[in-house]
């Protein structure tokens, strides 16, 4: 991620930082509850709420973060409403 520059790079970093700050000790981020846009999905709605941006922009950010393997979307029908940030949590 640190090598990515150009349009949207800073926004991607900020979105990832905000997601990490909301990450639990298990590495999961609780997503926004309630009805969401079916095209954007819950992760895009969560990113839009964290950044205060629109859903189309948040959807692009979510796609880029997933492409960089920085977030992992659970796609099972019974999965809880969360994403996993593959950063190991340390306990001291």
C-alpha contacts under 8 A as a table, 3 or more apart, distances in Angstrom:
res1	aa1	res2	aa2	distance
1	X	4	X	5.38
1	X	13	X	7.60
1	X	68	X	7.30
2	X	5	X	7.84
4	X	9	X	6.06
5	X	8	X	7.91
5	X	9	X	5.33
5	X	10	X	7.82
6	X	9	X	5.71
7	X	10	X	7.81
8	X	11	X	5.12
8	X	12	X	6.10
9	X	12	X	5.15
9	X	13	X	6.35
10	X	13	X	5.08
10	X	14	X	6.17
11	X	14	X	5.04
11	X	15	X	6.05
11	X	61	X	7.83
12	X	15	X	5.13
12	X	16	X	6.14
12	X	61	X	6.03
12	X	64	X	7.67
12	X	65	X	7.06
13	X	16	X	5.15
13	X	17	X	6.10
14	X	17	X	5.05
14	X	18	X	6.14
15	X	18	X	5.17
15	X	19	X	6.15
15	X	47	X	6.66
15	X	50	X	7.43
15	X	51	X	6.74
15	X	61	X	7.69
16	X	19	X	5.02
16	X	20	X	6.11
16	X	65	X	7.54
16	X	70	X	7.72
17	X	20	X	5.02
17	X	21	X	6.22
18	X	21	X	5.08
18	X	22	X	6.47
18	X	50	X	6.83
19	X	22	X	5.15
19	X	23	X	6.26
19	X	29	X	6.80
19	X	47	X	7.79
19	X	85	X	7.98
20	X	23	X	4.92
20	X	29	X	7.81
20	X	85	X	7.14
22	X	29	X	5.92
22	X	30	X	7.67
23	X	26	X	7.70
23	X	27	X	5.51
23	X	28	X	5.33
23	X	29	X	4.66
23	X	30	X	7.62
23	X	85	X	7.44
24	X	27	X	5.33
24	X	28	X	5.45
24	X	29	X	6.34
25	X	28	X	7.45
25	X	89	X	5.61
25	X	90	X	7.78
26	X	89	X	6.81
27	X	84	X	5.53
27	X	85	X	5.49
27	X	86	X	6.63
27	X	87	X	6.69
27	X	88	X	6.85
27	X	89	X	6.45
28	X	82	X	5.99
28	X	83	X	5.48
28	X	84	X	4.44
28	X	85	X	6.26
29	X	82	X	5.16
29	X	83	X	5.32
29	X	84	X	6.29
29	X	85	X	7.45
30	X	81	X	6.21
30	X	82	X	4.58
30	X	83	X	7.02
31	X	42	X	6.32
31	X	43	X	6.38
31	X	46	X	5.74
31	X	81	X	5.50
31	X	82	X	5.14
31	X	83	X	7.36
32	X	42	X	6.45
32	X	43	X	7.87
32	X	45	X	6.94
32	X	46	X	5.49
32	X	81	X	7.77
33	X	42	X	7.97
33	X	81	X	7.75
36	X	40	X	7.77
36	X	41	X	6.31
36	X	42	X	6.23
36	X	45	X	6.89
37	X	40	X	5.55
37	X	41	X	5.83
37	X	42	X	7.75
37	X	45	X	7.81
38	X	41	X	5.30
40	X	43	X	7.62
40	X	44	X	5.42
40	X	45	X	6.86
40	X	55	X	6.57
40	X	56	X	7.19
40	X	59	X	5.65
41	X	44	X	5.55
41	X	45	X	6.37
41	X	59	X	7.99
42	X	45	X	5.01
42	X	46	X	6.11
42	X	81	X	7.72
43	X	46	X	5.05
43	X	47	X	6.19
43	X	59	X	7.87
43	X	62	X	6.89
43	X	82	X	7.99
43	X	83	X	7.50
44	X	47	X	5.10
44	X	48	X	6.00
44	X	55	X	6.28
44	X	58	X	5.05
44	X	59	X	4.79
44	X	61	X	7.88
44	X	62	X	6.06
45	X	48	X	5.03
45	X	49	X	6.21
45	X	55	X	6.29
45	X	58	X	7.15
45	X	59	X	7.97
46	X	49	X	5.14
46	X	50	X	6.23
47	X	50	X	5.02
47	X	51	X	6.04
47	X	58	X	5.65
47	X	62	X	7.46
48	X	51	X	5.30
48	X	52	X	5.40
48	X	53	X	4.93
48	X	54	X	5.78
48	X	55	X	5.76
48	X	57	X	7.74
48	X	58	X	5.15
49	X	52	X	5.09
49	X	53	X	6.99
53	X	57	X	6.82
53	X	58	X	6.77
54	X	57	X	5.62
54	X	58	X	6.29
55	X	58	X	4.99
55	X	59	X	5.98
56	X	59	X	5.15
56	X	60	X	6.51
57	X	60	X	5.22
57	X	61	X	6.36
58	X	61	X	4.98
58	X	62	X	6.11
59	X	62	X	5.08
59	X	63	X	6.23
60	X	63	X	5.11
60	X	64	X	6.24
61	X	64	X	5.11
61	X	65	X	6.13
62	X	65	X	5.15
62	X	66	X	6.13
63	X	66	X	5.16
63	X	67	X	6.09
64	X	67	X	4.96
64	X	68	X	6.24
65	X	68	X	5.17
65	X	69	X	6.36
65	X	70	X	5.30
65	X	71	X	5.94
66	X	69	X	4.94
66	X	70	X	5.77
66	X	71	X	5.10
66	X	72	X	6.20
66	X	73	X	7.64
67	X	70	X	7.62
68	X	71	X	7.91
69	X	72	X	6.75
69	X	86	X	7.98
70	X	85	X	6.07
70	X	86	X	6.46
71	X	83	X	6.69
71	X	84	X	5.74
71	X	85	X	4.70
71	X	86	X	6.54
72	X	83	X	5.82
72	X	84	X	5.16
72	X	85	X	6.38
72	X	86	X	7.39
73	X	82	X	7.73
73	X	83	X	5.16
73	X	84	X	6.77
74	X	79	X	6.33
74	X	82	X	7.42
74	X	83	X	6.33
74	X	84	X	7.88
75	X	79	X	7.06
76	X	79	X	5.26
79	X	82	X	7.84
